[in-house]
Amino acid sequence: MGFIDKREAVVRVKIPFSLSILFLLSFIVLSLQLMSSALQDTSQLGEMYTWLLLSNAVGTVCLLALVSYNIFSLARRLKKREAGSRLTRNIVLLFIVLSLVPAGTVFYFSMKFLHQSIDSWFNVEIDGAMEDALELSHASLEQRVRWNLKQSQRLTESLHNKPIQEISLELEQVREIAAANEVTLLSKKGKIIAFSGLTPSDILPSLPITSLFLHVQQGEDFVGLASVNGGLVVQTIVGIQPRKNHFLQIVYPVPERVNDLTDSVEFAYVRFQEMMYLRHSLKISFSLVLSLVLLMSFLAAVSVAFISVRGIIAPIRDLVRGTQAVAAGFYEQLLPAKRQDDLGFLVESFNEMVRQISRAQDETRISTQEIERQRAYLESLLTSLTAGVLSFDSSLNIRTANQAANIILHVQVMRFYGQNLTQLAHGRPDLMNLVKIVHPLLEKSFDIWQRNIVVDGPDGRKELLCQGTPLFSTEGGYIGAVLVFDDITDLIQAQKNAAWSEVARRLAHEIKNPLTPIQLSAERLQYKLSSRLTQEDAQMLSRSTRTIIQQVEAMKHMVDDFSEYARPVRNQTAALDLVSLVQEVIVLYGSDPQVEFALHLGAQVPLIKADAVSIRQLLHNMFKNALEAMDGKGKISVKLQTLRKNSSTVVQLAIYDTGCGIDINQAKNIFEPYVTSKQKGTGLGLAIVKKVIEEHGGTIRLDSNYKQGAGFIMQFPAVFEETQQ
């Protein structure tokens, strides 16, 4: 199995790492022991100690490098969030704390005791005495310097308000009074005006002036110690009042005894510091050894932590990999159980859990497949239904919808998934009536209900048969509802058409039979009696018989309409070019100058499958109605175009006139038989048109958006759709 190979790889890395750590620790301990022995014999400090210190440093650096590599690897695993990385970090930190706290405490007190012990080997009073002597010599010199400065200031006071030539002549006298080595008169810019030395051969000052003169020009007197020919002298520069335009430099000798005593004190102090060197070396050496021991303890603890945690983390990593495999769906892989401790028991428990999950997964897969088959069956069943189906949750939010619901409602219902039914009718006034009736029933009814609801959709008026059923869980709780609705417009219309056809057939039969005898009798009465009556009576007879004959003719026309409405569909259908047929019929009406025809053709209008005679009669009826509505003058617009409707292609024929239009009260029933606004009409014209169109698989509706007259939109299936199918 994959887990066993990875664990063997970990073991192969573990052995050389442990041996390297053990070798380095042994080497460092041996070097520290040799350093301790070397410190006991001071003669070996210059020879053996340096090499031992270097060897310990190299070993410690190697150990530090190994530990640093492990820490870097741990940080990289922590960044990747690998299994066991956080536990490794915690264990290593615990080892560091457990090692540093006692070792640090011992180190602190050992260093303190060591320093105190070494300091007790030397007389600390001598150290204080030497420092006091050195401070005393410095104080003596400072006092000498201050006295010389005051003496120079007193001498310059005696030269106030004297001409510069007189001061130059008195320099030798000033030097003798001050017992100085040199006296120099300087200008404001630092140039030498006059000079007086201890010997006639001295013509220039022995000390530089330029570097100090900037300080003096700021109004402050200068005094300091300097070295001339190996001896100390006191150099002073003091301004001559009142304007300090000239300065006087006086160089005083330091007494030889004071100079010798100062050198003696400094030499003794330096010697004492050299003697103290051994004490500091011992302190540093022992401190270095203790520091190396502390560092070695720390690194050893970290190394042992990394070595120990490997054996603990390996089973945990296997568990994590096994868990990831289970999460990925691989239940065949089991972890190797080679340990008999608690981790081994955990591995065995994990393997048993994987076996149980595998069995449960198989059962779940079988159940899921069965549920998926049932779901696919239900989806196929819902898709094949011609009735629309909507399901709702307990809050009456839409959950599912079939394709028939989209077609009937003219909306993609699933776009409103999880929304209320009222959101479905937002922006759709034609669906508001449906929602207003259905939504309260779904909310309040906990029983099966059924309603017939009329909807004025984009394709005209529809009548929907709606049935709602509440859904309950096995515990009896309400979990939602199902709404099933079907478009029964065609069914109701077919029933109406059948009823009207039967009525029309019976009327035509019952009325047509007596019409001929009535007409013949009227004509016979006119023929027999007209010569026997007076002129006045003969005229009255003529008017009466003529009226009877005209009404009989009108009755015959009505009977013909009844017969046309009741006549069954013609089966002589073929591919018909509707564009050419419309153009031919329009030509028949084009001779009337008071009527304007406007034909608008779309691109590539396909053929339809229809009976040419029926469609021609349909066009005549539509144009005749338009002319009668316009009183014989106006404009008739005809539009032919191709449209996509419910994943199929239809040819749309639209006819618009500029007549009086349709009364709003008759608009909903305009295609019903005997519905007409004409005084002499039978009301069968549009009913016959609708019947013919429906017999050809098409639809007709009134264009309610057209307000300049009456507009009718007819749609026929394109013939190439059938060819492709």
Residue pairs with C-beta under 8 A, 6 or more apart in sequence:
1 333
1 334
1 336
2 321
2 333
3 318
3 321
3 322
3 333
3 335
3 336
4 336
6 317
6 318
6 321
7 314
7 318
7 336
10 310
10 314
14 307
14 310
17 66
17 307
18 307
20 66
21 63
21 66
21 300
21 303
21 304
21 307
24 59
24 62
24 63
24 66
25 63
25 296
25 300
25 303
27 55
27 59
28 56
28 59
28 60
28 63
28 292
28 296
29 296
31 52
31 55
31 56
31 59
32 56
32 289
32 292
32 293
32 296
34 48
34 52
35 49
35 52
35 53
35 56
35 285
35 289
36 289
38 44
38 45
38 48
38 49
38 52
39 45
39 49
39 282
39 285
39 286
39 289
42 278
45 281
45 285
49 285
53 288
56 292
60 292
60 295
60 296
60 299
63 296
63 299
63 300
63 303
64 299
66 303
67 299
67 302
67 303
67 306
70 302
70 303
70 306
71 302
74 85
74 88
74 89
74 92
77 84
77 85
77 88
78 85
78 86
78 89
82 317
83 313
83 316
83 317
83 319
83 320
83 321
84 313
84 316
84 317
84 320
87 309
87 312
87 313
87 316
88 306
88 309
88 313
91 305
91 308
91 309
91 312
92 302
92 305
92 306
92 309
94 305
95 301
95 302
95 304
95 305
95 308
96 298
96 301
96 302
96 305
98 301
99 297
99 298
99 300
99 301
100 298
100 301
103 294
103 297
103 298
104 294
107 290
107 291
107 293
107 294
110 290
111 287
111 290
114 283
114 286
114 287
114 290
115 283
118 279
118 282
118 283
118 286
119 279
121 279
122 276
122 279
126 272
127 272
127 276
130 268
130 269
130 272
131 269
133 265
133 268
133 269
134 265
134 266
134 269
136 265
137 261
137 262
137 265
137 266
140 258
140 262
141 225
141 232
141 254
141 258
141 262
144 234
144 254
144 258
145 223
145 224
145 225
145 234
146 223
148 223
148 234
148 236
148 250
148 252
149 221
149 223
149 236
149 238
151 178
151 250
151 252
152 178
152 221
152 223
152 236
152 238
152 248
152 250
153 221
153 238
155 174
155 177
155 178
155 238
155 248
155 250
156 238
156 239
156 240
156 241
156 248
157 241
159 167
159 170
159 174
159 240
159 248
160 240
160 241
160 242
161 242
162 170
164 185
164 193
164 246
167 185
167 194
167 240
167 246
168 185
168 193
168 194
171 183
171 185
171 194
171 195
171 196
172 183
172 196
174 183
174 196
174 248
174 250
175 182
175 183
175 196
175 197
175 198
175 250
178 250
178 252
179 252
179 253
180 250
180 251
180 252
180 253
181 197
181 198
181 206
181 228
181 233
181 251
181 252
181 253
182 195
182 196
182 197
182 198
182 202
182 205
182 206
182 207
182 249
182 250
182 251
183 195
183 196
183 248
183 249
183 250
183 251
184 192
184 194
184 195
184 196
184 205
184 209
184 248
184 249
184 250
185 192
185 193
185 194
185 195
185 246
185 247
185 248
186 192
186 193
186 209
186 213
186 237
186 246
186 247
186 248
186 249
187 193
187 245
187 246
187 247
188 217
188 244
188 245
188 246
188 247
190 209
190 210
190 213
192 204
192 205
192 209
193 246
195 202
195 203
195 204
195 205
197 203
205 249
205 251
206 228
206 229
206 251
207 226
207 228
207 233
207 235
207 249
207 251
209 237
209 249
212 222
212 224
212 235
212 237
213 237
213 247
215 222
216 222
216 237
216 239
216 247
219 239
219 244
221 236
221 237
221 238
221 239
222 235
222 236
222 237
222 238
223 234
223 235
223 236
223 237
224 234
224 235
225 232
225 233
225 234
225 235
225 254
226 232
226 233
226 234
226 235
226 251
227 233
228 251
231 253
231 254
231 256
231 259
232 254
232 259
232 262
233 251
233 252
233 253
233 254
234 251
234 252
234 253
234 254
235 249
235 251
236 249
236 250
236 251
236 252
237 247
237 248
237 249
238 247
238 248
238 250
239 246
239 247
239 248
240 246
240 247
240 248
312 343
315 339
315 343
315 344
315 346
315 347
316 343
318 335
318 336
318 347
319 335
319 346
319 347
319 350
322 333
322 334
322 335
322 350
322 354
323 350
325 333
326 354
326 357
329 361
331 354
331 355
331 357
331 358
331 361
332 358
333 354
334 351
334 354
334 355
335 347
335 350
335 351
336 347
337 344
337 347
337 348
337 351
338 344
339 347
382 389
382 400
382 402
383 402
383 403
385 402
385 404
386 404
386 486
387 404
387 484
387 485
387 486
388 401
388 402
388 404
388 405
388 406
388 407
388 408
388 409
388 484
388 485
388 486
389 400
389 401
389 402
389 404
389 405
389 482
389 483
389 484
390 398
390 400
390 401
390 405
390 413
390 421
390 482
390 483
390 485
391 398
391 399
391 400
391 401
391 471
391 480
391 481
391 482
391 483
392 398
392 399
392 421
392 442
392 480
392 481
392 482
392 483
393 399
393 479
393 480
394 478
394 479
394 480
395 420
396 420
396 421
396 439
396 442
396 443
396 480
396 481
397 418
397 419
397 420
398 413
398 414
398 416
398 417
398 418
398 419
398 420
398 421
398 424
399 417
399 418
399 480
400 414
401 413
401 414
405 413
405 485
406 412
406 413
407 646
408 462
408 464
408 485
408 486
408 487
409 424
409 431
409 457
410 457
410 458
410 459
411 424
411 428
411 431
413 424
416 423
416 424
421 435
421 438
421 439
421 442
422 435
422 439
424 431
424 435
425 431
425 432
425 434
425 435
430 455
430 456
430 457
430 458
431 455
433 453
433 454
433 455
433 456
434 453
434 455
434 464
434 466
437 451
437 453
437 466
438 451
438 453
438 466
438 468
438 483
441 449
441 451
441 468
442 468
442 481
442 483
445 468
445 470
446 470
446 478
447 470
448 467
448 468
448 469
448 470
449 467
449 468
450 465
450 466
450 467
450 468
451 465
451 466
451 467
452 463
452 464
452 465
452 466
452 488
453 463
453 464
453 466
453 485
454 461
454 462
454 463
454 464
455 461
455 462
455 463
455 464
456 462
459 699
459 701
460 699
460 700
460 701
460 702
461 489
461 668
461 701
462 487
462 489
463 487
463 488
463 489
463 492
464 485
464 486
464 487
464 488
465 485
465 486
465 488
466 483
466 484
466 485
467 483
467 484
467 485
468 481
468 482
468 483
468 484
469 481
469 482
469 484
470 478
470 480
470 481
471 478
471 479
471 480
471 481
471 482
472 478
472 479
473 479
490 694
493 694
496 672
497 691
500 565
500 673
500 687
501 565
501 566
502 566
504 562
504 563
504 565
504 566
504 673
504 684
505 562
505 563
505 566
507 559
507 562
508 559
508 562
508 563
508 566
511 555
511 558
511 559
511 562
512 556
512 559
515 552
515 555
515 556
515 559
518 548
518 552
519 548
519 549
519 552
519 553
522 545
522 548
522 549
522 552
523 545
523 549
525 541
525 545
526 541
526 542
526 545
529 538
529 541
530 538
530 541
530 542
531 538
533 541
558 682
561 682
561 684
561 685
561 688
562 684
564 684
564 688
565 673
565 684
565 687
565 688
565 691
569 695
570 611
570 613
570 614
572 611
572 613
573 609
573 610
573 611
573 696
574 609
574 610
574 611
574 612
575 607
575 608
575 609
575 719
576 607
576 608
576 609
576 610
576 611
576 612
576 615
576 719
577 607
578 605
578 607
578 608
578 610
578 615
578 640
578 651
578 653
578 716
579 601
579 605
579 640
581 612
581 615
581 616
581 619
582 599
582 619
582 638
582 640
582 653
583 599
585 616
585 619
585 620
585 623
586 597
586 599
586 623
586 638
589 595
589 597
589 623
589 627
590 597
592 632
594 632
594 633
594 634
595 627
595 630
595 632
595 633
595 634
595 635
595 636
596 634
596 635
596 636
597 635
597 636
597 638
598 635
598 636
598 637
598 638
599 638
599 640
600 637
600 638
600 639
600 640
600 641
601 640
601 641
602 639
602 640
602 641
602 642
603 642
604 642
605 640
605 641
605 642
605 651
606 642
606 649
606 651
606 718
606 719
606 720
607 718
607 719
607 720
608 651
608 696
608 716
608 717
608 718
608 719
609 696
609 717
609 719
609 722
610 696
610 716
611 696
614 692
614 695
614 696
615 692
615 696
617 692
618 689
618 692
618 693
621 685
621 686
621 688
621 689
622 655
622 689
622 712
623 636
623 655
624 685
625 685
625 686
625 710
626 634
626 636
626 655
626 657
626 659
626 710
627 636
628 659
628 678
629 657
629 659
629 660
629 661
629 709
629 710
630 636
630 657
630 658
630 659
630 660
630 709
631 659
634 657
634 658
634 659
634 709
635 657
635 658
636 655
636 656
636 657
636 658
637 654
637 655
637 656
637 657
638 653
638 654
638 655
638 656
639 652
639 653
639 654
639 656
640 651
640 652
640 653
640 654
641 651
641 652
642 649
642 650
642 651
642 652
642 718
643 649
643 650
643 651
643 652
643 715
644 650
645 715
648 717
648 718
648 721
649 717
649 718
649 720
649 721
650 698
650 715
650 716
650 717
650 718
651 715
651 716
651 717
651 718
652 713
652 714
652 715
653 713
653 714
653 715
653 716
654 703
654 711
654 712
654 713
654 714
655 711
655 712
655 714
656 703
656 706
656 708
656 709
656 710
656 711
657 709
657 710
657 711
658 708
658 709
659 709
659 710
660 709
660 710
661 707
661 708
661 709
661 710
662 670
662 677
662 702
662 710
663 677
666 675
666 677
667 702
667 704
669 675
670 686
670 702
671 686
671 687
671 689
671 690
671 700
672 683
672 687
673 683
673 684
673 687
674 682
674 683
674 684
675 683
675 686
675 687
676 682
676 683
676 685
689 700
690 700
693 699
693 700
693 714
693 716
694 700
696 716
697 716
697 717
698 714
698 715
698 716
698 717
699 714
699 715
700 712
700 713
700 714
700 715
701 712
701 713
702 710
702 711
702 712
702 713
703 711
703 712
703 713
705 711
